[in-house]
Amino acid sequence: MKGIVQDRYGSADVLQLRDLADPVFGEDEVLVRVRAAGCGPDVWHLMTGLPYFVRLMPAFHKMRAGVRGRDVSGIVEAIGPNATGLSVGDEVMGIVEGSFAELAVGRPDKLVRKPTRLSFEQAAAVPISGLTALRAIRDVAKVQPGQKVLVLGAGGGVGTLAVQIARAFGAEVTGVCSGSKADLVRSLGAHDVIDYREPRGWKASVGRDRRHRRKATRPCAQASAHAEQHPRDRRWGRRRQGDGWFLPPDAPRARAITAHPPAAPPGDGEGDTGGPPDPR
């Protein structure tokens, strides 16, 4: 079979299409003929090896040595004797190890039958991002009808699905994304959309109306005080204050406060010998 692998970290140029041996599936696994594969952040981390600390993880090296990709949709080619729930010829979608190839091996509990209304390409874009969004909305947040949900990154892979799932649960959804994706997020069911790239100091709604436009009131002096009170942050704080990116030019700066008045030097007072004060 053909598959996409890599020998070193880097950009997409390190990915190579090669002839590989067909994968061997176990007794409780299934072999899937890949029709489409999804590409998410997991592929990027394995390809680039970033952030650097992930390279120290033993499991990371094992995953990098194989074929890229995990999101998949395809047709069951063969099943192990102990695999249950699926049959040869089933159209499935889910998670496997190495979906950027003609064949991939997966476990039945990580695969489900593909809904007929979805194409293979649509189905391959759902598994990991969809499970992340579903668990966040249903299992962690336990969203109930009528609640308000704010989705950050509403134009991304997880965010676009989180907006739809939250709406399906009956929530009132506000999505945060760039202005270029506002129409997309609104079309997915968001009641309101906030453009995070609006000018500093403003929160602007780009939804159906602009009733929520209001000026931010949080003072910037707190951040300045923090930067100057903590030694490890002083250098970073000064740089950010100097270029005007973090604080406006007229923002008040923290100033040093003397906790105790300085003691008078010995012998300053008339008749003072510099010794301890007279208790009388």
C-alpha positions in Angstrom: 0.0 0.0 0.0 1.0 3.7 -0.2 1.2 5.9 2.9 2.5 9.2 4.1 5.5 9.1 6.5 8.3 11.3 7.7 12.0 10.8 8.8 12.6 14.2 10.4 10.7 17.1 12.0 9.8 20.1 9.9 7.1 21.7 7.7 4.9 19.8 5.3 7.9 19.2 3.1 9.1 16.4 5.3 6.1 14.3 4.5 6.7 11.7 1.9 4.5 9.3 0.0 6.0 5.8 0.0 5.3 2.2 -0.7 4.7 0.4 2.6 3.8 -3.1 3.8 0.1 -3.7 4.5 -0.6 -3.3 8.2 -1.3 -6.4 10.2 -4.4 -6.3 12.4 -5.0 -8.2 15.6 -7.7 -10.6 16.6 -9.8 -7.8 18.1 -9.1 -5.2 15.4 -10.5 -4.3 12.0 -8.8 -3.4 8.7 -10.2 -0.3 7.0 -9.9 0.7 3.4 -9.4 4.5 3.7 -11.6 6.7 1.6 -10.8 10.0 3.4 -8.6 11.2 6.2 -8.9 14.2 8.5 -5.9 16.5 9.3 -5.9 18.1 12.7 -3.5 19.6 15.2 -2.3 16.2 16.2 -0.8 15.7 12.8 0.9 19.1 13.0 2.5 18.3 16.4 3.9 15.0 15.1 5.1 16.6 11.9 6.9 19.5 13.5 7.8 18.1 16.9 6.5 21.2 18.6 6.3 22.2 21.3 9.8 20.8 22.0 8.9 19.1 25.2 6.7 16.5 23.4 9.9 15.1 21.9 10.8 13.7 25.3 7.7 11.6 25.5 8.4 7.9 24.6 4.9 7.5 23.1 5.5 10.4 20.9 8.5 8.8 19.2 6.5 5.6 18.6 3.7 7.5 17.0 6.1 9.6 14.8 7.6 6.4 13.4 4.3 5.3 11.8 2.0 6.7 9.2 0.5 10.2 9.9 -3.2 10.8 10.6 -5.8 9.5 13.0 -9.2 10.8 11.7 -10.6 8.4 9.1 -13.6 7.3 7.1 -13.7 4.3 4.9 -14.9 0.7 4.3 -14.2 -2.3 6.5 -11.9 -4.6 4.5 -11.4 -7.4 7.1 -12.1 -8.1 10.8 -10.4 -10.1 13.4 -12.0 -13.2 14.9 -12.7 -11.4 18.2 -13.9 -8.1 16.8 -17.6 -7.4 17.2 -20.0 -4.7 16.2 -18.8 -4.3 12.6 -18.9 -6.4 9.4 -16.9 -6.5 6.2 -18.3 -3.8 3.8 -19.6 -1.4 6.5 -18.9 2.2 5.9 -17.3 3.6 9.0 -15.8 6.7 10.6 -13.7 7.1 13.6 -10.1 7.1 15.0 -7.2 4.9 13.8 -3.5 5.1 13.9 -2.2 6.0 10.4 -5.1 7.2 8.3 -2.8 8.8 5.7 -2.6 5.5 3.9 -4.6 3.2 1.7 -5.2 0.8 4.6 -5.4 1.5 8.4 -6.0 -0.6 11.5 -8.5 0.4 14.2 -10.5 -1.0 17.1 -14.2 -1.5 16.8 -14.9 0.7 19.9 -13.2 3.6 18.1 -15.2 3.3 14.9 -18.9 3.7 14.2 -21.0 3.3 11.1 -21.0 6.4 8.9 -24.4 8.1 8.6 -25.6 7.9 5.0 -26.2 11.6 4.8 -22.5 12.3 5.3 -19.9 12.0 2.5 -16.6 10.2 3.3 -14.9 13.6 3.3 -17.4 15.1 5.8 -17.2 12.1 8.1 -13.4 12.2 8.2 -13.4 15.7 9.5 -15.5 14.9 12.6 -14.0 12.2 14.9 -11.4 13.8 17.2 -12.7 17.4 17.0 -16.3 16.1 17.3 -15.6 14.0 20.4 -13.7 16.9 22.0 -16.6 19.3 21.5 -19.2 16.7 22.6 -17.4 15.9 25.8 -16.9 19.6 26.6 -20.6 20.5 26.1 -22.4 17.4 27.3 -20.1 15.7 29.8 -18.0 18.6 31.4 -20.2 21.7 31.1 -23.5 19.7 31.2 -25.2 22.3 29.2 -29.0 22.6 29.7 -31.7 24.3 27.6 -31.8 28.0 28.0 -28.2 28.4 29.3 -25.7 30.7 27.7 -22.6 29.3 26.2 -19.5 31.2 25.0 -17.4 29.3 22.5 -13.8 30.6 22.1 -12.3 29.8 18.7 -15.7 29.2 17.3 -14.4 29.2 13.7 -11.9 26.4 14.3 -12.2 22.6 14.1 -13.6 22.0 17.6 -15.3 25.4 17.8 -17.5 25.0 14.7 -18.8 21.7 16.1 -19.2 23.0 19.7 -21.5 25.8 18.4 -23.7 23.2 16.7 -23.8 20.8 19.6 -24.5 23.6 22.1 -27.4 24.8 19.9 -28.7 21.2 19.7 -28.8 21.2 23.5 -30.9 24.3 23.5 -28.3 26.8 24.6 -28.0 30.4 23.6 -24.6 30.5 21.9 -22.1 33.3 21.5 -19.1 32.6 19.3 -15.7 34.3 19.4 -13.7 34.3 16.2 -12.1 36.6 13.6 -14.4 38.8 11.6 -13.7 36.8 8.4 -15.4 33.8 10.0 -18.3 35.6 11.5 -20.8 34.6 8.8 -19.7 31.0 9.0 -20.2 30.9 12.8 -23.5 32.6 12.6 -24.6 30.1 9.9 -23.8 27.3 12.3 -26.4 28.6 14.7 -24.6 31.1 16.9 -27.0 33.8 18.3 -24.2 36.3 18.4 -20.6 36.6 17.2 -17.7 38.6 18.7 -14.8 39.6 16.6 -11.7 39.3 18.9 -9.7 41.5 16.6 -11.7 44.6 17.2 -9.7 47.7 18.4 -8.2 47.4 21.9 -10.5 48.6 24.6 -13.7 47.6 22.8 -15.9 44.6 22.8 -17.9 44.6 19.6 -20.6 42.2 18.5 -20.8 41.4 14.8 -24.0 39.4 15.1 -27.4 40.4 14.0 -27.2 43.7 16.0 -24.7 45.8 17.8 -26.6 46.4 21.0 -23.8 44.8 23.1 -21.1 47.2 21.9 -19.5 48.7 25.0 -16.2 50.1 26.2 -13.9 48.0 28.4 -13.5 49.4 31.9 -10.8 47.2 33.4 -7.9 49.5 34.4 -4.5 48.6 32.9 -2.6 49.9 36.0 -3.1 46.5 37.7 -1.0 44.8 35.0 1.7 47.5 35.3 1.9 47.0 39.1 2.2 43.3 38.7 5.0 43.6 36.1 7.0 45.9 38.5 6.3 44.1 41.7 7.5 40.7 40.5 11.3 40.6 39.7 11.0 37.8 37.2 8.5 39.8 35.2 10.2 43.2 35.4 12.2 42.9 32.2 9.2 41.5 30.2 6.9 44.2 31.7 9.2 47.0 30.8 9.5 45.8 27.2 5.8 45.5 26.8 5.1 48.9 28.4 7.8 50.6 26.3 6.4 49.6 22.9 2.9 50.5 23.9 1.5 47.1 22.9 0.4 46.1 26.3 -0.5 49.4 28.0 -1.6 52.8 26.6 0.9 55.6 26.9 -1.0 57.4 29.6 -1.5 54.3 31.8 -0.4 55.0 35.4 2.7 53.1 36.6 3.2 51.4 39.9 5.5 53.3 42.2 7.6 52.1 45.1 6.2 52.7 48.6 8.4 52.9 51.6 7.0 50.6 54.3 8.8 52.2 57.2 10.2 55.8 57.5 14.0 55.8 57.5 15.7 56.0 60.9 17.5 59.3 61.6 21.3 59.0 61.4 23.1 58.9 64.7 24.0 62.2 66.2 21.6 64.3 64.1 19.6 65.6 67.1 21.0 68.1 69.6 22.5 66.2 72.5 22.0 62.9 70.8 24.8 60.4 71.4 23.6 57.8 69.0 22.7 55.4 71.7 19.3 53.8 72.4 16.4 56.2 73.2 15.9 57.3 76.7 12.9 55.2 78.0 11.8 58.2 80.1 
